[in-house]
Amino acid sequence: MMPYIRGRVHGNWRWNYNTGGGQLLDWIGHHCDIAHWGCGFDNSGPLEVEGKGEFPPVDAVWTPAPNTASS
């Protein structure tokens, strides 16, 4: 259970890990998956992914990392 915070509802639920996953997870199904399908990569993909990020304080309204990188 979490307290009601107006800044975390409506479209802003995406920016809190308890309810969403930030911009990447919000759009992945719309853009990356379509590009993957269009390239004919349905049966292939990376074997390993590594990521890193700077995380905000634990009491922040939005919790996804604002600065991220992957390789």
PQR file of N, CA, C, O and H, with PARSE charges and radii, in Angstrom:
ATOM      1  N   MET A   1       0.841  -1.182   0.000 -0.4000 1.5000
ATOM      2  CA  MET A   1       0.000   0.000   0.000 -0.0000 2.0000
ATOM      3  C   MET A   1       0.884   1.242   0.000  0.5500 1.7000
ATOM      4  O   MET A   1       1.923   1.294   0.658 -0.5500 1.4000
ATOM      5  N   MET A   2       0.442   2.223  -0.749 -0.4000 1.5000
ATOM      6  CA  MET A   2       1.153   3.507  -0.813 -0.0000 2.0000
ATOM      7  C   MET A   2       0.147   4.617  -0.582  0.5500 1.7000
ATOM      8  O   MET A   2      -1.024   4.474  -0.936 -0.5500 1.4000
ATOM      9  H   MET A   2      -0.402   2.181  -1.283  0.4000 1.0000
ATOM     10  N   PRO A   3       0.581   5.713   0.002 -0.5600 1.5000
ATOM     11  CA  PRO A   3      -0.336   6.833   0.176  0.2800 2.0000
ATOM     12  C   PRO A   3      -0.704   7.444  -1.173  0.5500 1.7000
ATOM     13  O   PRO A   3       0.079   7.394  -2.123 -0.5500 1.4000
ATOM     14  N   TYR A   4      -1.891   8.014  -1.247 -0.4000 1.5000
ATOM     15  CA  TYR A   4      -2.316   8.693  -2.469 -0.0000 2.0000
ATOM     16  C   TYR A   4      -1.502   9.968  -2.645  0.5500 1.7000
ATOM     17  O   TYR A   4      -1.443  10.812  -1.751 -0.5500 1.4000
ATOM     18  H   TYR A   4      -2.526   8.054  -0.476  0.4000 1.0000
ATOM     19  N   ILE A   5      -0.885  10.091  -3.793 -0.4000 1.5000
ATOM     20  CA  ILE A   5      -0.158  11.304  -4.152 -0.0000 2.0000
ATOM     21  C   ILE A   5      -0.619  11.688  -5.551  0.5500 1.7000
ATOM     22  O   ILE A   5      -0.393  10.944  -6.506 -0.5500 1.4000
ATOM     23  H   ILE A   5      -0.933   9.405  -4.519  0.4000 1.0000
ATOM     24  N   ARG A   6      -1.256  12.829  -5.676 -0.4000 1.5000
ATOM     25  CA  ARG A   6      -1.849  13.239  -6.941 -0.0000 2.0000
ATOM     26  C   ARG A   6      -0.839  13.214  -8.091  0.5500 1.7000
ATOM     27  O   ARG A   6      -1.200  12.888  -9.221 -0.5500 1.4000
ATOM     28  H   ARG A   6      -1.439  13.433  -4.900  0.4000 1.0000
ATOM     29  N   GLY A   7       0.429  13.556  -7.809 -0.4000 1.5000
ATOM     30  CA  GLY A   7       1.453  13.563  -8.843 -0.0000 2.0000
ATOM     31  C   GLY A   7       1.779  12.195  -9.409  0.5500 1.7000
ATOM     32  O   GLY A   7       2.478  12.096 -10.418 -0.5500 1.4000
ATOM     33  H   GLY A   7       0.722  13.821  -6.891  0.4000 1.0000
ATOM     34  N   ARG A   8       1.281  11.123  -8.769 -0.4000 1.5000
ATOM     35  CA  ARG A   8       1.558   9.763  -9.242 -0.0000 2.0000
ATOM     36  C   ARG A   8       0.400   9.130  -9.999  0.5500 1.7000
ATOM     37  O   ARG A   8       0.492   7.962 -10.377 -0.5500 1.4000
ATOM     38  H   ARG A   8       0.714  11.203  -7.949  0.4000 1.0000
ATOM     39  N   VAL A   9      -0.671   9.850 -10.231 -0.4000 1.5000
ATOM     40  CA  VAL A   9      -1.824   9.260 -10.908 -0.0000 2.0000
ATOM     41  C   VAL A   9      -1.992   9.831 -12.307  0.5500 1.7000
ATOM     42  O   VAL A   9      -1.189  10.649 -12.757 -0.5500 1.4000
ATOM     43  H   VAL A   9      -0.746  10.799  -9.925  0.4000 1.0000
ATOM     44  N   HIS A  10      -3.031   9.396 -12.981 -0.4000 1.5000
ATOM     45  CA  HIS A  10      -3.330   9.759 -14.365 -0.0000 2.0000
ATOM     46  C   HIS A  10      -2.133   9.383 -15.243  0.5500 1.7000
ATOM     47  O   HIS A  10      -1.694   8.237 -15.156 -0.5500 1.4000
ATOM     48  H   HIS A  10      -3.683   8.732 -12.615  0.4000 1.0000
ATOM     49  N   GLY A  11      -1.592  10.233 -16.054 -0.4000 1.5000
ATOM     50  CA  GLY A  11      -0.474   9.879 -16.926 -0.0000 2.0000
ATOM     51  C   GLY A  11       0.842   9.699 -16.199  0.5500 1.7000
ATOM     52  O   GLY A  11       1.783   9.137 -16.760 -0.5500 1.4000
ATOM     53  H   GLY A  11      -1.949  11.164 -16.125  0.4000 1.0000
ATOM     54  N   ASN A  12       0.927  10.161 -14.970 -0.4000 1.5000
ATOM     55  CA  ASN A  12       2.194  10.108 -14.245 -0.0000 2.0000
ATOM     56  C   ASN A  12       2.482   8.769 -13.573  0.5500 1.7000
ATOM     57  O   ASN A  12       3.551   8.618 -12.981 -0.5500 1.4000
ATOM     58  H   ASN A  12       0.162  10.618 -14.515  0.4000 1.0000
ATOM     59  N   TRP A  13       1.590   7.803 -13.637 -0.4000 1.5000
ATOM     60  CA  TRP A  13       1.849   6.487 -13.045 -0.0000 2.0000
ATOM     61  C   TRP A  13       3.061   5.835 -13.692  0.5500 1.7000
ATOM     62  O   TRP A  13       3.688   4.966 -13.087 -0.5500 1.4000
ATOM     63  H   TRP A  13       0.722   7.926 -14.118  0.4000 1.0000
ATOM     64  N   ARG A  14       3.402   6.241 -14.916 -0.4000 1.5000
ATOM     65  CA  ARG A  14       4.527   5.649 -15.638 -0.0000 2.0000
ATOM     66  C   ARG A  14       5.866   5.881 -14.958  0.5500 1.7000
ATOM     67  O   ARG A  14       6.795   5.094 -15.139 -0.5500 1.4000
ATOM     68  H   ARG A  14       2.893   6.947 -15.407  0.4000 1.0000
ATOM     69  N   TRP A  15       5.979   6.943 -14.183 -0.4000 1.5000
ATOM     70  CA  TRP A  15       7.271   7.372 -13.644 -0.0000 2.0000
ATOM     71  C   TRP A  15       7.546   6.841 -12.243  0.5500 1.7000
ATOM     72  O   TRP A  15       8.446   7.334 -11.563 -0.5500 1.4000
ATOM     73  H   TRP A  15       5.224   7.582 -14.036  0.4000 1.0000
ATOM     74  N   ASN A  16       6.787   5.847 -11.804 -0.4000 1.5000
ATOM     75  CA  ASN A  16       7.001   5.246 -10.494 -0.0000 2.0000
ATOM     76  C   ASN A  16       7.114   3.738 -10.676  0.5500 1.7000
ATOM     77  O   ASN A  16       6.228   3.126 -11.272 -0.5500 1.4000
ATOM     78  H   ASN A  16       6.056   5.447 -12.356  0.4000 1.0000
ATOM     79  N   TYR A  17       8.189   3.124 -10.174 -0.4000 1.5000
ATOM     80  CA  TYR A  17       8.413   1.692 -10.403 -0.0000 2.0000
ATOM     81  C   TYR A  17       7.334   0.792  -9.804  0.5500 1.7000
ATOM     82  O   TYR A  17       7.219  -0.364 -10.211 -0.5500 1.4000
ATOM     83  H   TYR A  17       8.909   3.621  -9.689  0.4000 1.0000
ATOM     84  N   ASN A  18       6.561   1.269  -8.878 -0.4000 1.5000
ATOM     85  CA  ASN A  18       5.481   0.438  -8.326 -0.0000 2.0000
ATOM     86  C   ASN A  18       4.339   0.269  -9.315  0.5500 1.7000
ATOM     87  O   ASN A  18       3.562  -0.680  -9.208 -0.5500 1.4000
ATOM     88  H   ASN A  18       6.655   2.209  -8.548  0.4000 1.0000
ATOM     89  N   THR A  19       4.230   1.173 -10.267 -0.4000 1.5000
ATOM     90  CA  THR A  19       3.111   1.124 -11.206 -0.0000 2.0000
ATOM     91  C   THR A  19       3.536   1.181 -12.666  0.5500 1.7000
ATOM     92  O   THR A  19       2.727   0.870 -13.540 -0.5500 1.4000
ATOM     93  H   THR A  19       4.860   1.944 -10.354  0.4000 1.0000
ATOM     94  N   GLY A  20       4.767   1.564 -12.965 -0.4000 1.5000
ATOM     95  CA  GLY A  20       5.238   1.681 -14.345 -0.0000 2.0000
ATOM     96  C   GLY A  20       6.738   1.498 -14.411  0.5500 1.7000
ATOM     97  O   GLY A  20       7.366   1.092 -13.433 -0.5500 1.4000
ATOM     98  H   GLY A  20       5.425   1.816 -12.255  0.4000 1.0000
ATOM     99  N   GLY A  21       7.309   1.796 -15.555 -0.4000 1.5000
ATOM    100  CA  GLY A  21       8.741   1.593 -15.729 -0.0000 2.0000
ATOM    101  C   GLY A  21       9.438   2.710 -16.461  0.5500 1.7000
ATOM    102  O   GLY A  21      10.495   2.496 -17.055 -0.5500 1.4000
ATOM    103  H   GLY A  21       6.798   2.126 -16.349  0.4000 1.0000
ATOM    104  N   GLY A  22       8.867   3.906 -16.433 -0.4000 1.5000
ATOM    105  CA  GLY A  22       9.521   5.021 -17.095 -0.0000 2.0000
ATOM    106  C   GLY A  22       9.277   5.032 -18.593  0.5500 1.7000
ATOM    107  O   GLY A  22       8.492   4.237 -19.111 -0.5500 1.4000
ATOM    108  H   GLY A  22       8.009   4.081 -15.951  0.4000 1.0000
ATOM    109  N   GLN A  23       9.947   5.927 -19.278 -0.4000 1.5000
ATOM    110  CA  GLN A  23       9.744   6.132 -20.710 -0.0000 2.0000
ATOM    111  C   GLN A  23      10.040   4.876 -21.534  0.5500 1.7000
ATOM    112  O   GLN A  23       9.276   4.538 -22.438 -0.5500 1.4000
ATOM    113  H   GLN A  23      10.584   6.573 -18.857  0.4000 1.0000
ATOM    114  N   LEU A  24      11.131   4.190 -21.234 -0.4000 1.5000
ATOM    115  CA  LEU A  24      11.489   3.014 -22.030 -0.0000 2.0000
ATOM    116  C   LEU A  24      10.395   1.952 -21.997  0.5500 1.7000
ATOM    117  O   LEU A  24       9.963   1.484 -23.051 -0.5500 1.4000
ATOM    118  H   LEU A  24      11.752   4.465 -20.499  0.4000 1.0000
ATOM    119  N   LEU A  25       9.944   1.567 -20.817 -0.4000 1.5000
ATOM    120  CA  LEU A  25       8.921   0.528 -20.733 -0.0000 2.0000
ATOM    121  C   LEU A  25       7.567   1.012 -21.212  0.5500 1.7000
ATOM    122  O   LEU A  25       6.737   0.209 -21.638 -0.5500 1.4000
ATOM    123  H   LEU A  25      10.294   1.948 -19.961  0.4000 1.0000
ATOM    124  N   ASP A  26       7.333   2.306 -21.148 -0.4000 1.5000
ATOM    125  CA  ASP A  26       6.068   2.852 -21.629 -0.0000 2.0000
ATOM    126  C   ASP A  26       5.966   2.761 -23.153  0.5500 1.7000
ATOM    127  O   ASP A  26       4.881   2.518 -23.681 -0.5500 1.4000
ATOM    128  H   ASP A  26       8.007   2.958 -20.801  0.4000 1.0000
ATOM    129  N   TRP A  27       7.061   2.951 -23.855 -0.4000 1.5000
ATOM    130  CA  TRP A  27       7.045   2.999 -25.317 -0.0000 2.0000
ATOM    131  C   TRP A  27       7.614   1.759 -26.000  0.5500 1.7000
ATOM    132  O   TRP A  27       7.506   1.645 -27.221 -0.5500 1.4000
ATOM    133  H   TRP A  27       7.943   3.149 -23.426  0.4000 1.0000
ATOM    134  N   ILE A  28       8.209   0.836 -25.269 -0.4000 1.5000
ATOM    135  CA  ILE A  28       8.899  -0.290 -25.899 -0.0000 2.0000
ATOM    136  C   ILE A  28       7.987  -1.094 -26.828  0.5500 1.7000
ATOM    137  O   ILE A  28       8.410  -1.502 -27.910 -0.5500 1.4000
ATOM    138  H   ILE A  28       8.297   0.929 -24.277  0.4000 1.0000
ATOM    139  N   GLY A  29       6.781  -1.316 -26.425 -0.4000 1.5000
ATOM    140  CA  GLY A  29       5.872  -2.100 -27.254 -0.0000 2.0000
ATOM    141  C   GLY A  29       5.421  -1.379 -28.508  0.5500 1.7000
ATOM    142  O   GLY A  29       5.006  -2.013 -29.478 -0.5500 1.4000
ATOM    143  H   GLY A  29       6.438  -0.984 -25.546  0.4000 1.0000
ATOM    144  N   HIS A  30       5.500  -0.064 -28.495 -0.4000 1.5000
ATOM    145  CA  HIS A  30       5.031   0.711 -29.635 -0.0000 2.0000
ATOM    146  C   HIS A  30       6.112   0.888 -30.704  0.5500 1.7000
ATOM    147  O   HIS A  30       5.812   0.826 -31.896 -0.5500 1.4000
ATOM    148  H   HIS A  30       5.837   0.451 -27.707  0.4000 1.0000
ATOM    149  N   HIS A  31       7.330   1.101 -30.303 -0.4000 1.5000
ATOM    150  CA  HIS A  31       8.368   1.420 -31.277 -0.0000 2.0000
ATOM    151  C   HIS A  31       9.402   0.314 -31.454  0.5500 1.7000
ATOM    152  O   HIS A  31       9.622  -0.155 -32.571 -0.5500 1.4000
ATOM    153  H   HIS A  31       7.573   1.151 -29.334  0.4000 1.0000
ATOM    154  N   CYS A  32      10.020  -0.095 -30.387 -0.4000 1.5000
ATOM    155  CA  CYS A  32      11.087  -1.100 -30.501 -0.0000 2.0000
ATOM    156  C   CYS A  32      10.548  -2.438 -30.991  0.5500 1.7000
ATOM    157  O   CYS A  32      11.188  -3.090 -31.816 -0.5500 1.4000
ATOM    158  H   CYS A  32       9.841   0.287 -29.481  0.4000 1.0000
ATOM    159  N   ASP A  33       9.408  -2.851 -30.510 -0.4000 1.5000
ATOM    160  CA  ASP A  33       8.864  -4.137 -30.927 -0.0000 2.0000
ATOM    161  C   ASP A  33       8.445  -4.106 -32.392  0.5500 1.7000
ATOM    162  O   ASP A  33       8.624  -5.095 -33.104 -0.5500 1.4000
ATOM    163  H   ASP A  33       8.889  -2.322 -29.840  0.4000 1.0000
ATOM    164  N   ILE A  34       7.894  -2.993 -32.850 -0.4000 1.5000
ATOM    165  CA  ILE A  34       7.493  -2.868 -34.255 -0.0000 2.0000
ATOM    166  C   ILE A  34       8.722  -2.892 -35.156  0.5500 1.7000
ATOM    167  O   ILE A  34       8.703  -3.536 -36.205 -0.5500 1.4000
ATOM    168  H   ILE A  34       7.749  -2.190 -32.272  0.4000 1.0000
ATOM    169  N   ALA A  35       9.796  -2.195 -34.760 -0.4000 1.5000
ATOM    170  CA  ALA A  35      11.030  -2.218 -35.542 -0.0000 2.0000
ATOM    171  C   ALA A  35      11.627  -3.618 -35.563  0.5500 1.7000
ATOM    172  O   ALA A  35      12.106  -4.075 -36.601 -0.5500 1.4000
ATOM    173  H   ALA A  35       9.811  -1.672 -33.907  0.4000 1.0000
ATOM    174  N   HIS A  36      11.601  -4.295 -34.434 -0.4000 1.5000
ATOM    175  CA  HIS A  36      12.113  -5.669 -34.325 -0.0000 2.0000
ATOM    176  C   HIS A  36      11.345  -6.594 -35.266  0.5500 1.7000
ATOM    177  O   HIS A  36      11.944  -7.406 -35.971 -0.5500 1.4000
ATOM    178  H   HIS A  36      11.212  -3.925 -33.591  0.4000 1.0000
ATOM    179  N   TRP A  37      10.046  -6.474 -35.274 -0.4000 1.5000
ATOM    180  CA  TRP A  37       9.194  -7.284 -36.144 -0.0000 2.0000
ATOM    181  C   TRP A  37       9.466  -6.950 -37.606  0.5500 1.7000
ATOM    182  O   TRP A  37       9.594  -7.855 -38.431 -0.5500 1.4000
ATOM    183  H   TRP A  37       9.559  -5.815 -34.701  0.4000 1.0000
ATOM    184  N   GLY A  38       9.555  -5.661 -37.940 -0.4000 1.5000
ATOM    185  CA  GLY A  38       9.783  -5.247 -39.319 -0.0000 2.0000
ATOM    186  C   GLY A  38      11.113  -5.718 -39.883  0.5500 1.7000
ATOM    187  O   GLY A  38      11.228  -5.924 -41.091 -0.5500 1.4000
ATOM    188  H   GLY A  38       9.450  -4.926 -37.271  0.4000 1.0000
ATOM    189  N   CYS A  39      12.113  -5.891 -39.040 -0.4000 1.5000
ATOM    190  CA  CYS A  39      13.429  -6.366 -39.471 -0.0000 2.0000
ATOM    191  C   CYS A  39      13.492  -7.892 -39.556  0.5500 1.7000
ATOM    192  O   CYS A  39      14.514  -8.451 -39.955 -0.5500 1.4000
ATOM    193  H   CYS A  39      12.019  -5.723 -38.059  0.4000 1.0000
ATOM    194  N   GLY A  40      12.411  -8.561 -39.183 -0.4000 1.5000
ATOM    195  CA  GLY A  40      12.389 -10.020 -39.229 -0.0000 2.0000
ATOM    196  C   GLY A  40      13.170 -10.684 -38.104  0.5500 1.7000
ATOM    197  O   GLY A  40      13.685 -11.790 -38.271 -0.5500 1.4000
ATOM    198  H   GLY A  40      11.581  -8.107 -38.859  0.4000 1.0000
ATOM    199  N   PHE A  41      13.259 -10.016 -36.964 -0.4000 1.5000
ATOM    200  CA  PHE A  41      14.042 -10.535 -35.839 -0.0000 2.0000
ATOM    201  C   PHE A  41      13.197 -11.242 -34.786  0.5500 1.7000
ATOM    202  O   PHE A  41      13.622 -11.349 -33.636 -0.5500 1.4000
ATOM    203  H   PHE A  41      12.841  -9.118 -36.828  0.4000 1.0000
ATOM    204  N   ASP A  42      12.023 -11.723 -35.145 -0.4000 1.5000
ATOM    205  CA  ASP A  42      11.154 -12.355 -34.154 -0.0000 2.0000
ATOM    206  C   ASP A  42      11.779 -13.563 -33.470  0.5500 1.7000
ATOM    207  O   ASP A  42      11.447 -13.861 -32.323 -0.5500 1.4000
ATOM    208  H   ASP A  42      11.677 -11.636 -36.079  0.4000 1.0000
ATOM    209  N   ASN A  43      12.677 -14.261 -34.153 -0.4000 1.5000
ATOM    210  CA  ASN A  43      13.274 -15.474 -33.591 -0.0000 2.0000
ATOM    211  C   ASN A  43      14.746 -15.296 -33.237  0.5500 1.7000
ATOM    212  O   ASN A  43      15.488 -16.275 -33.150 -0.5500 1.4000
ATOM    213  H   ASN A  43      12.947 -14.019 -35.085  0.4000 1.0000
ATOM    214  N   SER A  44      15.169 -14.056 -33.033 -0.4000 1.5000
ATOM    215  CA  SER A  44      16.551 -13.799 -32.641 -0.0000 2.0000
ATOM    216  C   SER A  44      16.578 -12.614 -31.677  0.5500 1.7000
ATOM    217  O   SER A  44      15.542 -12.008 -31.401 -0.5500 1.4000
ATOM    218  H   SER A  44      14.566 -13.261 -33.104  0.4000 1.0000
ATOM    219  N   GLY A  45      17.735 -12.295 -31.182 -0.4000 1.5000
ATOM    220  CA  GLY A  45      17.847 -11.160 -30.280 -0.0000 2.0000
ATOM    221  C   GLY A  45      19.122 -11.231 -29.483  0.5500 1.7000
ATOM    222  O   GLY A  45      19.900 -12.171 -29.648 -0.5500 1.4000
ATOM    223  H   GLY A  45      18.576 -12.787 -31.406  0.4000 1.0000
ATOM    224  N   PRO A  46      19.356 -10.272 -28.630 -0.5600 1.5000
ATOM    225  CA  PRO A  46      20.577 -10.287 -27.824  0.2800 2.0000
ATOM    226  C   PRO A  46      20.553 -11.421 -26.807  0.5500 1.7000
ATOM    227  O   PRO A  46      19.495 -11.822 -26.322 -0.5500 1.4000
ATOM    228  N   LEU A  47      21.737 -11.925 -26.495 -0.4000 1.5000
ATOM    229  CA  LEU A  47      21.858 -12.965 -25.484 -0.0000 2.0000
ATOM    230  C   LEU A  47      22.126 -12.381 -24.111  0.5500 1.7000
ATOM    231  O   LEU A  47      21.900 -13.042 -23.096 -0.5500 1.4000
ATOM    232  H   LEU A  47      22.597 -11.599 -26.889  0.4000 1.0000
ATOM    233  N   GLU A  48      22.604 -11.149 -24.074 -0.4000 1.5000
ATOM    234  CA  GLU A  48      22.945 -10.516 -22.803 -0.0000 2.0000
ATOM    235  C   GLU A  48      22.751  -9.009 -22.932  0.5500 1.7000
ATOM    236  O   GLU A  48      23.068  -8.420 -23.966 -0.5500 1.4000
ATOM    237  H   GLU A  48      22.787 -10.613 -24.898  0.4000 1.0000
ATOM    238  N   VAL A  49      22.231  -8.393 -21.876 -0.4000 1.5000
ATOM    239  CA  VAL A  49      22.023  -6.947 -21.841 -0.0000 2.0000
ATOM    240  C   VAL A  49      22.559  -6.425 -20.524  0.5500 1.7000
ATOM    241  O   VAL A  49      22.367  -7.049 -19.480 -0.5500 1.4000
ATOM    242  H   VAL A  49      21.974  -8.871 -21.036  0.4000 1.0000
ATOM    243  N   GLU A  50      23.224  -5.294 -20.565 -0.4000 1.5000
ATOM    244  CA  GLU A  50      23.749  -4.675 -19.347 -0.0000 2.0000
ATOM    245  C   GLU A  50      23.287  -3.225 -19.316  0.5500 1.7000
ATOM    246  O   GLU A  50      23.343  -2.532 -20.332 -0.5500 1.4000
ATOM    247  H   GLU A  50      23.380  -4.788 -21.413  0.4000 1.0000
ATOM    248  N   GLY A  51      22.839  -2.773 -18.173 -0.4000 1.5000
ATOM    249  CA  GLY A  51      22.389  -1.401 -18.042 -0.0000 2.0000
ATOM    250  C   GLY A  51      22.873  -0.775 -16.751  0.5500 1.7000
ATOM    251  O   GLY A  51      23.260  -1.473 -15.814 -0.5500 1.4000
ATOM    252  H   GLY A  51      22.794  -3.336 -17.348  0.4000 1.0000
ATOM    253  N   LYS A  52      22.850   0.537 -16.712 -0.4000 1.5000
ATOM    254  CA  LYS A  52      23.217   1.258 -15.498 -0.0000 2.0000
ATOM    255  C   LYS A  52      22.456   2.571 -15.481  0.5500 1.7000
ATOM    256  O   LYS A  52      22.011   3.049 -16.524 -0.5500 1.4000
ATOM    257  H   LYS A  52      22.536   1.104 -17.473  0.4000 1.0000
ATOM    258  N   GLY A  53      22.306   3.151 -14.307 -0.4000 1.5000
ATOM    259  CA  GLY A  53      21.577   4.407 -14.208 -0.0000 2.0000
ATOM    260  C   GLY A  53      21.823   5.098 -12.892  0.5500 1.7000
ATOM    261  O   GLY A  53      22.321   4.500 -11.938 -0.5500 1.4000
ATOM    262  H   GLY A  53      22.667   2.762 -13.460  0.4000 1.0000
ATOM    263  N   GLU A  54      21.469   6.362 -12.852 -0.4000 1.5000
ATOM    264  CA  GLU A  54      21.518   7.159 -11.627 -0.0000 2.0000
ATOM    265  C   GLU A  54      20.095   7.227 -11.090  0.5500 1.7000
ATOM    266  O   GLU A  54      19.183   7.672 -11.786 -0.5500 1.4000
ATOM    267  H   GLU A  54      21.064   6.848 -13.626  0.4000 1.0000
ATOM    268  N   PHE A  55      19.911   6.786  -9.858 -0.4000 1.5000
ATOM    269  CA  PHE A  55      18.567   6.730  -9.301 -0.0000 2.0000
ATOM    270  C   PHE A  55      18.284   7.906  -8.380  0.5500 1.7000
ATOM    271  O   PHE A  55      19.177   8.368  -7.670 -0.5500 1.4000
ATOM    272  H   PHE A  55      20.653   6.424  -9.293  0.4000 1.0000
ATOM    273  N   PRO A  56      17.043   8.395  -8.385 -0.5600 1.5000
ATOM    274  CA  PRO A  56      16.668   9.499  -7.509  0.2800 2.0000
ATOM    275  C   PRO A  56      16.545   9.033  -6.054  0.5500 1.7000
ATOM    276  O   PRO A  56      16.590   7.833  -5.784 -0.5500 1.4000
ATOM    277  N   PRO A  57      16.390   9.975  -5.118 -0.5600 1.5000
ATOM    278  CA  PRO A  57      16.214   9.598  -3.710  0.2800 2.0000
ATOM    279  C   PRO A  57      14.991   8.694  -3.521  0.5500 1.7000
ATOM    280  O   PRO A  57      14.050   8.754  -4.312 -0.5500 1.4000
ATOM    281  N   VAL A  58      15.002   7.874  -2.496 -0.4000 1.5000
ATOM    282  CA  VAL A  58      13.908   6.928  -2.268 -0.0000 2.0000
ATOM    283  C   VAL A  58      12.574   7.607  -1.989  0.5500 1.7000
ATOM    284  O   VAL A  58      11.527   6.989  -2.185 -0.5500 1.4000
ATOM    285  H   VAL A  58      15.766   7.825  -1.853  0.4000 1.0000
ATOM    286  N   ASP A  59      12.578   8.854  -1.541 -0.4000 1.5000
ATOM    287  CA  ASP A  59      11.319   9.548  -1.257 -0.0000 2.0000
ATOM    288  C   ASP A  59      10.868  10.446  -2.410  0.5500 1.7000
ATOM    289  O   ASP A  59       9.971  11.269  -2.226 -0.5500 1.4000
ATOM    290  H   ASP A  59      13.428   9.355  -1.381  0.4000 1.0000
ATOM    291  N   ALA A  60      11.470  10.306  -3.595 -0.4000 1.5000
ATOM    292  CA  ALA A  60      11.092  11.120  -4.754 -0.0000 2.0000
ATOM    293  C   ALA A  60       9.699  10.718  -5.244  0.5500 1.7000
ATOM    294  O   ALA A  60       9.286   9.572  -5.063 -0.5500 1.4000
ATOM    295  H   ALA A  60      12.199   9.637  -3.745  0.4000 1.0000
ATOM    296  N   VAL A  61       8.985  11.641  -5.854 -0.4000 1.5000
ATOM    297  CA  VAL A  61       7.661  11.349  -6.401 -0.0000 2.0000
ATOM    298  C   VAL A  61       7.785  10.354  -7.546  0.5500 1.7000
ATOM    299  O   VAL A  61       6.997   9.413  -7.632 -0.5500 1.4000
ATOM    300  H   VAL A  61       9.321  12.572  -6.000  0.4000 1.0000
ATOM    301  N   TRP A  62       8.767  10.549  -8.429 -0.4000 1.5000
ATOM    302  CA  TRP A  62       8.986   9.642  -9.548 -0.0000 2.0000
ATOM    303  C   TRP A  62      10.281   8.878  -9.309  0.5500 1.7000
ATOM    304  O   TRP A  62      11.277   9.472  -8.898 -0.5500 1.4000
ATOM    305  H   TRP A  62       9.407  11.314  -8.359  0.4000 1.0000
ATOM    306  N   THR A  63      10.285   7.571  -9.560 -0.4000 1.5000
ATOM    307  CA  THR A  63      11.426   6.744  -9.174 -0.0000 2.0000
ATOM    308  C   THR A  63      12.273   6.171 -10.305  0.5500 1.7000
ATOM    309  O   THR A  63      13.374   5.713 -10.003 -0.5500 1.4000
ATOM    310  H   THR A  63       9.475   7.088  -9.895  0.4000 1.0000
ATOM    311  N   PRO A  64      11.873   6.148 -11.582 -0.5600 1.5000
ATOM    312  CA  PRO A  64      12.773   5.633 -12.603  0.2800 2.0000
ATOM    313  C   PRO A  64      14.042   6.487 -12.728  0.5500 1.7000
ATOM    314  O   PRO A  64      14.032   7.682 -12.433 -0.5500 1.4000
ATOM    315  N   ALA A  65      15.108   5.863 -13.161 -0.4000 1.5000
ATOM    316  CA  ALA A  65      16.372   6.577 -13.307 -0.0000 2.0000
ATOM    317  C   ALA A  65      16.269   7.633 -14.412  0.5500 1.7000
ATOM    318  O   ALA A  65      15.876   7.309 -15.533 -0.5500 1.4000
ATOM    319  H   ALA A  65      15.116   4.892 -13.400  0.4000 1.0000
ATOM    320  N   PRO A  66      16.613   8.884 -14.117 -0.5600 1.5000
ATOM    321  CA  PRO A  66      16.526   9.922 -15.145  0.2800 2.0000
ATOM    322  C   PRO A  66      17.648   9.831 -16.178  0.5500 1.7000
ATOM    323  O   PRO A  66      17.477  10.275 -17.314 -0.5500 1.4000
ATOM    324  N   ASN A  67      18.781   9.266 -15.801 -0.4000 1.5000
ATOM    325  CA  ASN A  67      19.924   9.122 -16.715 -0.0000 2.0000
ATOM    326  C   ASN A  67      20.295   7.654 -16.780  0.5500 1.7000
ATOM    327  O   ASN A  67      20.683   7.062 -15.773 -0.5500 1.4000
ATOM    328  H   ASN A  67      18.919   8.906 -14.879  0.4000 1.0000
ATOM    329  N   THR A  68      20.177   7.062 -17.967 -0.4000 1.5000
ATOM    330  CA  THR A  68      20.436   5.637 -18.107 -0.0000 2.0000
ATOM    331  C   THR A  68      21.327   5.364 -19.321  0.5500 1.7000
ATOM    332  O   THR A  68      21.448   6.197 -20.219 -0.5500 1.4000
ATOM    333  H   THR A  68      19.862   7.543 -18.785  0.4000 1.0000
ATOM    334  N   ALA A  69      21.925   4.220 -19.327 -0.4000 1.5000
ATOM    335  CA  ALA A  69      22.723   3.767 -20.475 -0.0000 2.0000
ATOM    336  C   ALA A  69      22.644   2.257 -20.530  0.5500 1.7000
ATOM    337  O   ALA A  69      22.477   1.605 -19.500 -0.5500 1.4000
ATOM    338  H   ALA A  69      21.826   3.544 -18.598  0.4000 1.0000
ATOM    339  N   SER A  70      22.762   1.701 -21.710 -0.4000 1.5000
ATOM    340  CA  SER A  70      22.779   0.246 -21.854 -0.0000 2.0000
ATOM    341  C   SER A  70      23.754  -0.124 -22.954  0.5500 1.7000
ATOM    342  O   SER A  70      24.108   0.701 -23.795 -0.5500 1.4000
ATOM    343  H   SER A  70      22.898   2.231 -22.546  0.4000 1.0000
ATOM    344  N   SER A  71      24.178  -1.368 -22.934 -0.4000 1.5000
ATOM    345  CA  SER A  71      25.081  -1.853 -23.985 -0.0000 2.0000
ATOM    346  C   SER A  71      24.797  -3.315 -24.246  0.5500 1.7000
ATOM    347  O   SER A  71      25.444  -3.927 -25.096 -0.5500 1.4000
ATOM    348  H   SER A  71      23.890  -2.039 -22.250  0.4000 1.0000
TER
END
